[in-house]
Amino acid sequence: MRIIVRLDIKNNFVIKGINFEGLRKVGDPSELLKKYYKEGADEILLVDAVASLYGRNNLFGVVENAVRNTFVPITLGGGIRSLDDIK
């Protein structure tokens, strides 16, 4: 079994939906990445929850911090229309 953690991100905060209606901030992405890495996550999925809505991908700063502190595969999602978007 593999443990894959998914963090939904909006404006540099990890968010969580409440009863499929509202969103609330639940923490700092860098801190939660470190926490899940230390707890033994096999992979971490970062999703920009509003990237398609705003036509952008805003995860690069989060990813830069994540790779300094974690040594597991990191997967990106949200707002990627082509591989040129992430190069």
Buried (B, 14 or more C-beta within 10 A) or exposed (E): EEEEBEBBBBEEBBBEEEEEEEBEEEBBBBEBBBEBBEEEBEBBBBBBBBBEEEEEBBBEEBBEBBEEEBEBEBEBBBBBEEEEEEE
